[in-house]
């Protein structure tokens, strides 16, 4: 077999074919020895693996270690196809979470604090589900999970609430850490800080499609978010030492809460 024929088998691009010819110092029409053919195949496999590694790296969020939206959409499509074939064997559910006030944290405390906020949720998310379940970061402050082996809404809701419990634990640790780093203690509660998550969930059925499932989870999430009133964090709610970062940048007004 010559290099040109082997290149077709290995699906080498014209540029890669030229590189191989130069590396082996052979013409594309020349017959290859067994060692040369093996070398071309090995290079082709290594090149393919390098491309896959690069694609995977690009699709993983460096901050949380979670895959992104494209992988979420691909994975849920695959799982839904399996579910359609055998709902009992391939049951799953979808959870969505949105971090409340990430923009306010970034604006008032800086992006390092915002990164801490995201990492704290990612840690809680991993603790709240089983090893086989899958997490994704699908937006700036949005996350989704595919939870396997759930057949009813009650079970899925229990997982949803467990993730929230772990989230509260992590957010309380985060607030304490922010205070310790500035050598200032604060008795501000989690609600005062505004660190919280809104969530939604959905189960598939034989009649709906992937977009319908995601839409249902979205709607539940945003309904919860709206029910909170989206009260923004103010500088008053931030530990005193952090106010030095924003001193002189804002004029503070007191707005009594709505009754």
Backbone torsions as a table, in degrees:
resi	resn	phi	psi	omega
1	UNK	NA	135.2	178.3
2	UNK	-91.2	174.2	-174.7
3	UNK	-63.4	-38.7	-178.9
4	UNK	-63.0	-43.3	179.8
5	UNK	-66.8	-42.7	178.5
6	UNK	-65.9	-34.3	177.2
7	UNK	-61.5	-36.4	177.7
8	UNK	-67.2	-40.7	178.7
9	UNK	-64.2	-42.2	-178.4
10	UNK	-85.2	-0.7	-180.0
11	UNK	57.0	46.5	177.4
12	UNK	-77.8	143.2	174.7
13	UNK	-74.8	163.2	176.8
14	UNK	-55.7	-38.2	179.5
15	UNK	-66.3	-41.7	179.4
16	UNK	-66.9	-34.8	178.5
17	UNK	-64.0	-42.3	178.1
18	UNK	-63.6	-42.2	179.6
19	UNK	-62.4	-40.6	179.9
20	UNK	-67.3	-40.3	178.4
21	UNK	-62.1	-40.5	179.3
22	UNK	-68.4	-41.5	-178.5
23	UNK	-64.5	-40.8	-178.3
24	UNK	-88.5	-11.0	-177.8
25	UNK	57.7	50.7	177.6
26	UNK	-134.2	158.4	173.0
27	UNK	-83.4	152.2	-175.8
28	UNK	-62.4	-23.4	-177.9
29	UNK	-91.9	-8.2	-177.8
30	UNK	-74.1	143.2	175.6
31	UNK	-67.2	141.5	-179.8
32	UNK	-98.0	145.2	171.0
33	UNK	-73.1	167.4	178.7
34	UNK	-60.2	-41.2	-179.9
35	UNK	-65.2	-39.5	178.4
36	UNK	-66.4	-43.1	179.6
37	UNK	-62.7	-43.0	178.5
38	UNK	-61.4	-40.6	-179.7
39	UNK	-62.5	-41.3	178.8
40	UNK	-64.5	-44.6	-179.7
41	UNK	-63.4	-43.2	179.6
42	UNK	-62.1	-44.5	178.5
43	UNK	-62.0	-40.0	-179.8
44	UNK	-62.8	-43.8	179.2
45	UNK	-64.6	-44.6	179.3
46	UNK	-62.6	-39.9	178.8
47	UNK	-65.3	-40.0	178.8
48	UNK	-65.0	-41.9	179.5
49	UNK	-64.7	-38.5	177.5
50	UNK	-61.6	-41.7	177.9
51	UNK	-63.8	-43.1	179.0
52	UNK	-62.5	-43.2	179.4
53	UNK	-61.4	-40.4	179.9
54	UNK	-65.9	-41.7	178.6
55	UNK	-64.1	-41.4	179.6
56	UNK	-65.5	-42.1	178.9
57	UNK	-60.7	-42.0	-179.7
58	UNK	-66.2	-26.9	-175.1
59	UNK	-91.6	-5.4	-179.4
60	UNK	-100.4	129.6	177.4
61	UNK	-72.2	120.1	-174.0
62	UNK	-65.4	-26.5	-173.7
63	UNK	-77.7	-43.7	-175.5
64	UNK	-106.1	-18.3	-175.6
65	UNK	80.0	6.7	-179.6
66	UNK	-91.3	145.8	171.3
67	UNK	-63.5	164.8	-176.8
68	UNK	-95.7	-168.5	-174.4
69	UNK	-61.9	-41.7	-177.9
70	UNK	-59.1	-42.5	179.8
71	UNK	-69.6	-35.8	176.4
72	UNK	-59.1	-48.2	-178.5
73	UNK	-64.4	-37.7	178.0
74	UNK	-68.0	-43.0	-178.6
75	UNK	-67.7	-42.9	-178.2
76	UNK	-68.3	-32.3	176.4
77	UNK	-64.2	-42.7	178.5
78	UNK	-64.4	-45.9	-178.5
79	UNK	-66.0	-36.2	-179.8
80	UNK	-68.0	-36.3	177.1
81	UNK	-63.1	-41.1	177.3
82	UNK	-66.5	-39.7	178.7
83	UNK	-59.9	-41.6	-179.7
84	UNK	-60.6	-35.9	-178.5
85	UNK	-74.4	-36.9	-177.8
86	UNK	-151.9	87.0	-175.4
87	UNK	-58.8	-36.8	-177.7
88	UNK	-71.0	-41.6	-177.2
89	UNK	-77.2	-29.7	-173.2
90	UNK	-119.3	37.6	-179.4
91	UNK	-68.1	149.8	177.9
92	UNK	-160.1	166.9	174.1
93	UNK	-140.4	164.6	-179.0
94	UNK	-119.6	132.0	172.7
95	UNK	-115.8	142.4	174.5
96	UNK	-129.3	142.6	179.1
97	UNK	-134.4	145.6	177.7
98	UNK	-132.5	125.7	-179.8
99	UNK	-76.0	123.2	179.1
100	UNK	-73.7	134.1	169.8
101	UNK	66.0	28.8	176.0
102	UNK	-59.8	-41.3	-179.8
103	UNK	-61.8	-41.0	179.5
104	UNK	-64.1	-40.3	178.0
105	UNK	-62.5	-45.0	178.2
106	UNK	-60.8	-44.0	-176.1
107	UNK	-68.6	-39.5	-172.1
108	UNK	-92.1	-33.2	-175.8
109	UNK	-111.6	-12.5	-178.1
110	UNK	100.8	161.9	-174.4
111	UNK	-71.1	-22.4	174.8
112	UNK	-62.7	-41.2	177.9
113	UNK	-67.3	-38.3	176.4
114	UNK	-62.2	-39.1	176.5
115	UNK	-64.5	-39.4	176.3
116	UNK	-59.2	-41.9	-179.1
117	UNK	-60.5	-46.4	-179.9
118	UNK	-65.7	-43.2	-179.6
119	UNK	-66.1	-35.8	179.1
120	UNK	-63.2	-41.8	178.1
121	UNK	-66.3	-41.9	-179.6
122	UNK	-59.3	-40.1	178.0
123	UNK	-63.4	-45.8	178.6
124	UNK	-63.6	-39.1	-178.6
125	UNK	-61.3	-43.9	-180.0
126	UNK	-65.0	-38.9	-178.4
127	UNK	-70.2	-25.6	-172.6
128	UNK	-85.4	-9.4	-178.1
129	UNK	-127.4	174.3	178.2
130	UNK	-81.5	164.8	-176.7
131	UNK	-60.2	-34.7	-176.1
132	UNK	-77.7	-14.8	179.3
133	UNK	-74.3	158.3	-171.4
134	UNK	-120.4	133.4	177.0
135	UNK	-110.5	149.8	178.3
136	UNK	-143.1	145.1	169.7
137	UNK	-99.8	109.3	-170.9
138	UNK	-101.7	-0.8	177.9
139	UNK	-167.2	-176.4	-178.1
140	UNK	-57.7	-46.2	179.6
141	UNK	-123.9	18.8	-175.7
142	UNK	-115.9	138.4	179.9
143	UNK	-132.6	153.3	176.8
144	UNK	-139.1	151.2	177.8
145	UNK	-133.6	143.5	170.6
146	UNK	-104.9	116.9	-176.6
147	UNK	-106.3	124.5	-174.0
148	UNK	-95.1	158.3	175.9
149	UNK	60.5	43.6	171.8
150	UNK	-121.1	129.8	-175.8
151	UNK	-113.7	-7.0	-176.3
152	UNK	-145.5	160.3	-175.0
153	UNK	-68.3	-31.4	-179.2
154	UNK	-63.4	-44.4	179.1
155	UNK	-63.8	-43.4	179.8
156	UNK	-64.5	-37.8	178.9
157	UNK	-65.6	-35.9	177.6
158	UNK	-62.0	-41.0	176.7
159	UNK	-64.7	-44.4	178.9
160	UNK	-55.9	-45.3	-178.3
161	UNK	-71.7	-33.9	178.2
162	UNK	-64.5	-40.5	176.2
163	UNK	-61.7	-40.1	179.2
164	UNK	-64.8	-40.2	178.7
165	UNK	-61.8	-44.4	177.5
166	UNK	-64.0	-35.0	179.3
167	UNK	-64.6	-44.8	178.6
168	UNK	-59.4	-42.5	178.5
169	UNK	-59.5	-46.9	-178.4
170	UNK	-66.6	-39.2	-179.3
171	UNK	-68.1	-36.8	175.9
172	UNK	-64.2	-40.8	176.0
173	UNK	-63.1	-38.3	-179.6
174	UNK	-64.2	-44.1	179.2
175	UNK	-62.8	-42.3	178.3
176	UNK	-63.4	-38.5	179.3
177	UNK	-65.7	-42.2	177.5
178	UNK	-59.5	-40.6	-179.8
179	UNK	-68.1	-43.4	-178.8
180	UNK	-63.8	-36.7	-177.5
181	UNK	-65.6	-23.0	-179.6
182	UNK	-105.2	8.0	-178.2
183	UNK	57.2	28.9	178.1
184	UNK	-125.5	133.8	175.9
185	UNK	-94.5	148.7	178.4
186	UNK	-135.0	142.1	176.2
187	UNK	-102.4	17.2	178.8
188	UNK	-65.4	137.8	178.4
189	UNK	-83.8	169.9	-179.9
190	UNK	-61.0	-39.2	-179.3
191	UNK	-66.6	-34.0	177.1
192	UNK	-65.3	-38.5	179.2
193	UNK	-70.8	-24.9	-179.9
194	UNK	84.4	4.8	179.4
195	UNK	-80.2	115.8	-176.8
196	UNK	-164.2	169.5	175.5
197	UNK	-128.2	148.6	168.7
198	UNK	-106.5	152.0	-174.0
199	UNK	-143.7	161.4	175.5
200	UNK	-147.9	161.4	-178.5
201	UNK	-146.9	159.4	178.6
202	UNK	-159.7	147.3	175.2
203	UNK	-115.6	146.1	177.3
204	UNK	-81.3	163.4	166.2
205	UNK	-142.5	176.7	-174.0
206	UNK	-67.1	-19.3	-174.0
207	UNK	-97.3	-19.3	-176.4
208	UNK	-97.7	167.1	177.9
209	UNK	-113.2	179.6	-175.4
210	UNK	-61.1	-43.1	-178.8
211	UNK	-61.5	-37.9	178.5
212	UNK	-64.6	-40.4	179.3
213	UNK	-63.5	-48.1	-179.9
214	UNK	-63.3	-40.7	-179.9
215	UNK	-62.2	-40.7	179.9
216	UNK	-63.1	-44.3	177.9
217	UNK	-64.2	-40.9	177.5
218	UNK	-57.6	-47.7	-176.0
219	UNK	-62.7	-41.9	178.7
220	UNK	-65.3	-40.1	179.7
221	UNK	-61.7	-50.1	-176.1
222	UNK	-72.6	-25.3	172.7
223	UNK	-65.5	-41.2	176.6
224	UNK	-65.6	-41.4	-178.8
225	UNK	-62.2	-43.1	179.6
226	UNK	-66.9	-33.9	-178.8
227	UNK	-66.4	-22.4	178.2
228	UNK	-79.8	-14.3	-179.3
229	UNK	80.6	-4.3	178.2
230	UNK	49.4	45.7	177.2
231	UNK	-61.3	118.5	-177.9
232	UNK	-71.1	152.7	173.5
233	UNK	-71.1	137.3	173.4
234	UNK	-109.3	166.6	179.3
235	UNK	-62.7	-28.2	179.5
236	UNK	-61.5	-32.6	-175.8
237	UNK	-78.7	-6.5	-174.9
238	UNK	-95.8	142.6	176.8
239	UNK	-49.1	143.8	-169.8
240	UNK	-53.4	-43.7	-175.2
241	UNK	-61.9	-29.1	-179.4
242	UNK	-74.7	-18.9	179.7
243	UNK	-63.9	-20.3	178.2
244	UNK	-61.8	-28.5	-178.9
245	UNK	-68.7	-29.2	-173.9
246	UNK	-116.2	7.0	-178.8
247	UNK	-58.0	132.4	178.4
248	UNK	82.5	-5.3	-177.9
249	UNK	-95.2	-16.4	-176.1
250	UNK	-133.5	150.1	167.7
251	UNK	-102.3	126.6	-174.6
252	UNK	-94.9	135.7	173.6
253	UNK	-126.5	146.9	177.4
254	UNK	-96.0	125.7	175.8
255	UNK	-116.0	111.0	-179.9
256	UNK	-61.5	146.0	-179.3
257	UNK	-64.8	149.1	177.1
258	UNK	-71.0	140.2	177.9
259	UNK	-99.3	NA	NA
